[in-house]
């Protein structure tokens, strides 16, 4: 019966993730594709692509994807890793019911859906982090085979995304506590020396590294956005309440682990302390940088919900209410991601191509780097019949483009300005192409001298 329940959770996870994986690529994914195309071989990925958007495992995979492939093809590695992460959470020999609850939470978690359907390294990183955790759980010193599997998984996690670092540190703390004193040094070397040395070497080879960056958010905003993404609650005060509820469940389960006087408590404590340290130290933290914590937070929440349900009475009712709120909140966000996706850039490019006479489409925008990169990626999917010529902001005065793109981080199309002026020339709104409000943005398409509206 429990095997059937886990199979159903995995099937639900796949069905929820598939529409999101079919959605159009957004900037960071397109950036990753462009980096992969620049690499002349596997060695280039490690030696010459010195960019923080180069997640080596993902980049190596993207090199194998042909230009013009379906969007799902770019995300197949992340998609597979996301399903394996759900399976790793669900496989719980000590408490199979807790495992099913954890897998069910992960199946609908919008943040886990987001990165399991995105051509970047976060999904692989979290899956390998979970695998490391599973390999370290059995009592006693690890066998040589298990130590080798742990070391390989840790190195692959680092090569998926460097934010595995604080999870790696937490695993080290746990291993230090749980390994027998006389075998501690040898065990720590077997488990941690190889991945630590491999990651250090990679980081040295990446110097100096270019940072893509973005406008930084304050810590309060990051906490609010993380609470919304992790709990599924709407943004604002509900996000803080949802985040607090999830944190409360995790803290209650942590208290149980602390009373057991097992070393596993120190793994979770070090994991979340490492995430907070990252938030304080990193110059521009985002909620995605704490993604390594999310599967473990859901695991702790699943343990607390399982205990509450077994207790019966008011606790069972509270567990049911919290679980229902989590599923409904994340379900709404999952539905938006499945429909609006990360944006509708291809439709905007197709409309410009279809409505421009001649072979050249001239386009300007409010952000030369972001929109130019997206335009180039989607324009190449239309073949040689239409050539898109991007007009940078410095040249628009002398060569005004026919079309103009604005990008905005809102989901309500009514917020789009109906007209704009650029270098004294007026542009009217043609169409708004929205996104789900997570990765990506809304594109607003304007045409010079056109004021027909949408």
GIJOKA-V791722 format. One record per residue. RES is the residue in three letters. NEAR is the number of other ideal C-beta (glycine too) atoms within 10 Angstrom. Layout:
# GIJOKA-V791722
res=RES near=NEAR
res=RES near=NEAR
This chain:
# GIJOKA-V791722
res=UNK near=7
res=UNK near=12
res=UNK near=10
res=UNK near=9
res=UNK near=17
res=UNK near=21
res=UNK near=13
res=UNK near=14
res=UNK near=24
res=UNK near=17
res=UNK near=12
res=UNK near=15
res=UNK near=26
res=UNK near=17
res=UNK near=11
res=UNK near=23
res=UNK near=27
res=UNK near=15
res=UNK near=17
res=UNK near=27
res=UNK near=24
res=UNK near=14
res=UNK near=24
res=UNK near=20
res=UNK near=25
res=UNK near=21
res=UNK near=24
res=UNK near=18
res=UNK near=24
res=UNK near=20
res=UNK near=21
res=UNK near=24
res=UNK near=22
res=UNK near=15
res=UNK near=20
res=UNK near=22
res=UNK near=13
res=UNK near=15
res=UNK near=20
res=UNK near=10
res=UNK near=10
res=UNK near=12
res=UNK near=9
res=UNK near=16
res=UNK near=23
res=UNK near=19
res=UNK near=13
res=UNK near=15
res=UNK near=18
res=UNK near=13
res=UNK near=18
res=UNK near=13
res=UNK near=19
res=UNK near=23
res=UNK near=24
res=UNK near=20
res=UNK near=21
res=UNK near=32
res=UNK near=27
res=UNK near=16
res=UNK near=20
res=UNK near=25
res=UNK near=18
res=UNK near=11
res=UNK near=18
res=UNK near=6
res=UNK near=9
res=UNK near=10
res=UNK near=14
res=UNK near=11
res=UNK near=17
res=UNK near=16
res=UNK near=15
res=UNK near=23
res=UNK near=30
res=UNK near=16
res=UNK near=22
res=UNK near=27
res=UNK near=22
res=UNK near=15
res=UNK near=23
res=UNK near=29
res=UNK near=19
res=UNK near=19
res=UNK near=27
res=UNK near=28
res=UNK near=19
res=UNK near=23
res=UNK near=29
res=UNK near=26
res=UNK near=15
res=UNK near=23
res=UNK near=9
res=UNK near=7
res=UNK near=14
res=UNK near=16
res=UNK near=14
res=UNK near=20
res=UNK near=25
res=UNK near=24
res=UNK near=27
res=UNK near=28
res=UNK near=28
res=UNK near=25
res=UNK near=26
res=UNK near=29
res=UNK near=27
res=UNK near=21
res=UNK near=28
res=UNK near=24
res=UNK near=26
res=UNK near=29
res=UNK near=26
res=UNK near=26
res=UNK near=28
res=UNK near=31
res=UNK near=27
res=UNK near=29
res=UNK near=30
res=UNK near=25
res=UNK near=29
res=UNK near=27
res=UNK near=31
res=UNK near=28
res=UNK near=28
res=UNK near=32
res=UNK near=26
res=UNK near=28
res=UNK near=29
res=UNK near=26
res=UNK near=20
res=UNK near=25
res=UNK near=24
res=UNK near=17
res=UNK near=21
res=UNK near=23
res=UNK near=14
res=UNK near=12
res=UNK near=7
res=UNK near=10
res=UNK near=18
res=UNK near=20
res=UNK near=11
res=UNK near=8
res=UNK near=9
res=UNK near=15
res=UNK near=20
res=UNK near=15
res=UNK near=16
res=UNK near=24
res=UNK near=22
res=UNK near=17
res=UNK near=21
res=UNK near=28
res=UNK near=20
res=UNK near=20
res=UNK near=30
res=UNK near=26
res=UNK near=25
res=UNK near=26
res=UNK near=27
res=UNK near=18
res=UNK near=25
res=UNK near=28
res=UNK near=17
res=UNK near=21
res=UNK near=29
res=UNK near=23
res=UNK near=17
res=UNK near=26
res=UNK near=25
res=UNK near=18
res=UNK near=17
res=UNK near=23
res=UNK near=21
res=UNK near=14
res=UNK near=15
res=UNK near=20
res=UNK near=21
res=UNK near=9
res=UNK near=6
res=UNK near=8
res=UNK near=13
res=UNK near=15
res=UNK near=10
res=UNK near=12
res=UNK near=18
res=UNK near=14
res=UNK near=13
res=UNK near=21
res=UNK near=25
res=UNK near=20
res=UNK near=11
res=UNK near=17
res=UNK near=23
res=UNK near=18
res=UNK near=11
res=UNK near=17
res=UNK near=19
res=UNK near=11
res=UNK near=11
res=UNK near=16
res=UNK near=13
res=UNK near=8
res=UNK near=12
res=UNK near=19
res=UNK near=7
res=UNK near=6
res=UNK near=12
res=UNK near=12
res=UNK near=11
res=UNK near=11
res=UNK near=9
res=UNK near=11
res=UNK near=5
res=UNK near=12
res=UNK near=15
res=UNK near=9
res=UNK near=11
res=UNK near=9
res=UNK near=12
res=UNK near=18
res=UNK near=17
res=UNK near=21
res=UNK near=17
res=UNK near=25
res=UNK near=25
res=UNK near=24
res=UNK near=26
res=UNK near=27
res=UNK near=28
res=UNK near=26
res=UNK near=26
res=UNK near=14
res=UNK near=13
res=UNK near=11
res=UNK near=11
res=UNK near=17
res=UNK near=22
res=UNK near=17
res=UNK near=15
res=UNK near=22
res=UNK near=21
res=UNK near=14
res=UNK near=17
res=UNK near=25
res=UNK near=17
res=UNK near=13
res=UNK near=23
res=UNK near=22
res=UNK near=14
res=UNK near=16
res=UNK near=23
res=UNK near=18
res=UNK near=12
res=UNK near=13
res=UNK near=18
res=UNK near=14
res=UNK near=9
res=UNK near=10
res=UNK near=7
res=UNK near=14
res=UNK near=17
res=UNK near=17
res=UNK near=19
res=UNK near=18
res=UNK near=25
res=UNK near=23
res=UNK near=16
res=UNK near=20
res=UNK near=24
res=UNK near=21
res=UNK near=15
res=UNK near=21
res=UNK near=23
res=UNK near=13
res=UNK near=13
res=UNK near=17
res=UNK near=17
res=UNK near=9
res=UNK near=8
res=UNK near=12
res=UNK near=7
res=UNK near=12
res=UNK near=19
res=UNK near=16
res=UNK near=20
res=UNK near=21
res=UNK near=20
res=UNK near=25
res=UNK near=26
res=UNK near=27
res=UNK near=25
res=UNK near=24
res=UNK near=24
res=UNK near=22
res=UNK near=24
res=UNK near=25
res=UNK near=24
res=UNK near=22
res=UNK near=26
res=UNK near=28
res=UNK near=23
res=UNK near=23
res=UNK near=26
res=UNK near=20
res=UNK near=17
res=UNK near=21
res=UNK near=17
res=UNK near=11
res=UNK near=12
res=UNK near=10
res=UNK near=8
res=UNK near=9
res=UNK near=14
res=UNK near=14
res=UNK near=12
res=UNK near=14
res=UNK near=21
res=UNK near=13
res=UNK near=10
res=UNK near=20
res=UNK near=18
res=UNK near=10
res=UNK near=17
res=UNK near=25
res=UNK near=17
res=UNK near=12
res=UNK near=20
res=UNK near=24
res=UNK near=14
res=UNK near=13
res=UNK near=23
res=UNK near=23
res=UNK near=14
res=UNK near=18
res=UNK near=25
res=UNK near=20
res=UNK near=12
res=UNK near=19
res=UNK near=25
res=UNK near=25
res=UNK near=24
res=UNK near=20
res=UNK near=27
res=UNK near=18
res=UNK near=15
res=UNK near=23
res=UNK near=28
res=UNK near=15
res=UNK near=16
res=UNK near=23
res=UNK near=18
res=UNK near=10
res=UNK near=13
res=UNK near=17
res=UNK near=7
res=UNK near=7
res=UNK near=10
res=UNK near=11
res=UNK near=23
res=UNK near=19
res=UNK near=22
res=UNK near=26
res=UNK near=26
res=UNK near=15
res=UNK near=15
res=UNK near=14
res=UNK near=12
res=UNK near=18
res=UNK near=22
res=UNK near=18
res=UNK near=17
res=UNK near=28
res=UNK near=23
res=UNK near=14
res=UNK near=21
res=UNK near=20
res=UNK near=21
res=UNK near=13
res=UNK near=12
res=UNK near=18
res=UNK near=9
res=UNK near=7
res=UNK near=7
res=UNK near=17
res=UNK near=13
res=UNK near=20
res=UNK near=13
res=UNK near=19
res=UNK near=21
res=UNK near=13
res=UNK near=13
res=UNK near=8
res=UNK near=12
res=UNK near=17
res=UNK near=12
res=UNK near=8
res=UNK near=11
res=UNK near=17
res=UNK near=23
res=UNK near=21
res=UNK near=25
res=UNK near=26
res=UNK near=25
res=UNK near=20
res=UNK near=20
res=UNK near=18
res=UNK near=9
res=UNK near=14
res=UNK near=15
res=UNK near=11
res=UNK near=15
res=UNK near=7
res=UNK near=11
res=UNK near=21
res=UNK near=12
res=UNK near=12
res=UNK near=12
res=UNK near=16
res=UNK near=8
res=UNK near=18
res=UNK near=10
res=UNK near=7
res=UNK near=15
res=UNK near=13
res=UNK near=25
res=UNK near=17
res=UNK near=22
res=UNK near=20
res=UNK near=17
res=UNK near=20
res=UNK near=23
res=UNK near=22
res=UNK near=26
res=UNK near=23
res=UNK near=19
res=UNK near=20
res=UNK near=23
res=UNK near=27
res=UNK near=24
res=UNK near=23
res=UNK near=25
res=UNK near=27
res=UNK near=22
res=UNK near=26
res=UNK near=20
res=UNK near=16
res=UNK near=9
res=UNK near=16
res=UNK near=13
res=UNK near=8
res=UNK near=10
res=UNK near=11
